[in-house]
Each structure stands twice: as C-alpha cells, then as structure tokens.
C-alpha cells in the first residue's frame, strides 16, 4: 500500500490548522475557542508528523541495510504527538473546565517536569520533522549507484517529504500573515 499525497491533498491535510487559525482570528474572546484551536493545531501536527514518519520508515525498510536507530527516532515524534493529542483532547472535550486556564495578560507560567518534557519532545519532533528525516532520506538516496533506483526512491519518498515540509511552511506562514493583515485592515 502506497500513501502518496499530491499538493491539493497536502493542503487538505493542513485544513485543521487553517480552521484553527480562522477560529482564533474570529472567536478570540472565549476560553473554549482557545481549547478548540489548540486541539485543531495539535491534530494537524500529529497528522503531518505521522505522514512524514510513514514515508521515512517505509523508505528505511525498503533499503537492504536499514537503520533500526532511524526507525526508533522516527517513531518517537509519532508516539509523542499521538499521546499529546489524546492529552489535549481530554482537556478540550472531556474535562471542559480546567481551573488553571485564565486568559489574562502577564500570567505567570509555572514550569514543572511535565511541561519541560513536553517542550523537549516538541523540539525533538520539530527537528526530526524539518531536518533529520529529509536529510537521512536524501543522503541515503545519494549513496546509491543505480540511477534508476535513485529516481524511483526520489519520486516515491523524497519528493513527497519535501512537498510536505514546503506546504507546511507555506500554510503556517499564511496562517500567521493573514490575521496580521486582517487586523491591520480592521483597525484602520
């Protein structure tokens, strides 16, 4: 089974993030809207990380001298993002009234071991998503001597991974720039 998405399907993959940024721009007064936006953004991150890990792990398993460490490193962000999505879902839909959430300017953030662990895993996910997986796949493809196999692996794995990163950066930049422009227009 091959799961290969074209540009339109990749943009549809980022539909939860687009909806989340739209909701945050339109409904920025209620506390529940922040929870829904947080859930949608985490859902989108989880989908993107899982799709890229699927491509990277399938590429690695297709090679004769595969790296188990690479598979392990690719699974870490997937497991973390699925667990974190479940955690966010719990506080979004099941436990609706969380007493520590106050939307106030200048609220003091209290870091504990759980928050630090989440930040560390988020950084690991971002580094793996944007750098490690793409570099590993492109380096391993360049090591091949068979040109036909290089082209096949590039079309099957590397190009979809590059498209995923490119579309994720474009959607993120667009979702950050469009609210700024709408605020400028609204307050003129």
N, C-alpha and C positions, 0 to 999 in steps of 0.2 A: 504494500500500500504506500503510495506516494502522496504526500500532502504538500502541494506547491501552490502558493497563492500568487495571483497577478497583482498589479498595482491597485485596481479597484477593490479587490478582496482585502488587500492590506489596509487600505483606507477604511473599509468597513470593520476591520479588526480593531481599529482605533476609535470606533464610534462611541464606546463608553466614555473615553476621555473627552471627546468633543462634547458629548451630552453633559458630562460633569462640569466642564468649564463653562458651558452655556448656563447651566443651573446656578453655578456660583456667581455668574455675572448678573443673572436676573433675580435670583432669590437670595440675596446676601443678608437677609435680616433674621432668618430663623435658624435656630440651632440644629434642627433636624435636616435642613438643607445641607449644612456642612457635613453631617454624617453621611448623607446620600452621595454627595460629591466625593468624599473620601472613599466610600465603597466603590464607586464607579472608576475612580482613578486606580485603585488597587486591583480591581478586576482587570482593567486594561493592562496594567504592568504584568500581572500574572499571565494573561493570555500571550503577550508578546514574549516574555521570558520562556514560557513553555514551548512556543512555536520555534524559537531560535534554538533552544536546547534539543528539541526533536530533530532539527536539521543537523546540528553539530554532532549529536550522539549517533545518528544514522550514518553520517559521514565517517566517523571514527570506527564504527562497527563494520563498515564496508571495506576498510583497509585491512591488508593481511597482518600488519604489525600494529595493532591497535593499542592505544594507551588507556589503561584502566584508570589512571590518575585523572586523565582528561574527562572521562565519563563521570567519575566521582565529583570532580569540580563543576561539571555542568549540571549535575543533579542537585547540588547544594542550593543554588538560587531557586530551582523549581520547588523543592520541598519547603524552603523558607517562604516563598511567595504564596504557596497554597495554604500553609499554616497561618500566615499573616492575613490572608484573605478571609479565612474562617474566623480569625480573631476580630477583624474589622466587621465582618458580617454579624457576629454575635452582638457587638456593641451598637450596631446600626439597626438591626431588626428585632432582636430578642430582648436585650436589655436597653430599652429606649431612654431611660432617664439615668444617665451616668452623672453622679454628683460632682465630679472633678472638672467637668466641662463648663467653663464660663467664658463667654466671648467678651473679653474686656481688653482694652489696650494696656500694655505693660504688665500682663500677668506673669508672675514668676514661674519659670519652668523648673520642675523638680526631677532631676535625673536619678534614676535608680539602675540597678543591674539589668533589668528587663529593657529599659529604654536604650541603654548603651548597647546591649546585644542586638536590638532591632536596628539601630543605626549602623553597627558593624556589618550585619548581614545585608542591609540595603546598599551599603558601599560595595560589598563583595558582589552583589547582584549587578550593580551598575558597571563595575569594572569588567566582570565576566561578560555582560551583555554587549558593551560597547567596544571592548578591546580584545579580551582573551580568545573568545570563540572565533571571531573573524580572523585574527592573526594566526591562530593554530591551523584553521582550515586552509587559509591561503598559503601558509608555509608548507604544509604537507602536500598540497597540490603542486607547488613549485618543485618539490623534491622528485616528483615522478618524471620518468624519462619518456614514457609513452605519451605522445601529443594527443592522440585520440582520447585516451583515458583522462588526461588533463582537462580537455574541453568538456567531456561528459561530466566530470565531477564539478567543474566550474559552473556549468549550466544547471546542474541538479542541486548543488548545495551552496556554493559561494555566492553566486548572484542573488538567490533569494535572501540570504543572510544580509548581504549589503543593502538590498532593497528594503528589508525590514528596518534596519538601522536608519537609513535615509528617510523613509516615510515617518518613522517615529520622531526623528529630529524636526522634520517639516511640520508635523501635526503639533508637536509640543511648542515650537516657535510660533506657529499660527495661533494656537490657543492662548499663548501669552501676549501676543501683539494685538490681537483683535479686541480683547477687553480694554486695553490701554487706549486704542483708537476710539472705541465706543464711549469711554469715559471722557476723552477729550472733546468729542462731538457733543456729548450730553451736557457738559459743564461750560460750553462756550456760549 
